[in-house]
Amino acid sequence: MKDIILKIMGNGVTPKVPCADGSCNEAGAVGAILGYAYLVIGIVAVIIIIIAGIQYMTSEGEPERTKKAQATITYTVIGLIIATAAAAMIYFVTGAFE
């Protein structure tokens, strides 16, 4: 299978697939999945903050709409802090057992 992928992608190019060569264990696979999950969380958070910023700018001074946009930004930042703390705890715990 790997040879077919290399022929499709070009000679000398190795696809970067986590644990494709079978050299890692369950912890490595989980780490790769969590890495992608954190990337998605970050991208979604940035998109939500941009949308909330646009809502804030277009609220035209209406208190209800500005409060809603501010709350969205606040909750998104809190969510990012929680995700970062969770990542730090996971890396700390998995590092302690290696």
Summary of the structure (lengths in Angstrom):
residues: 98
radius of gyration: 20.6
end to end distance: 31.9
largest distance: 61.4
contacts: 211
relative contact order: 0.09
helix: 76%
strand: 0%
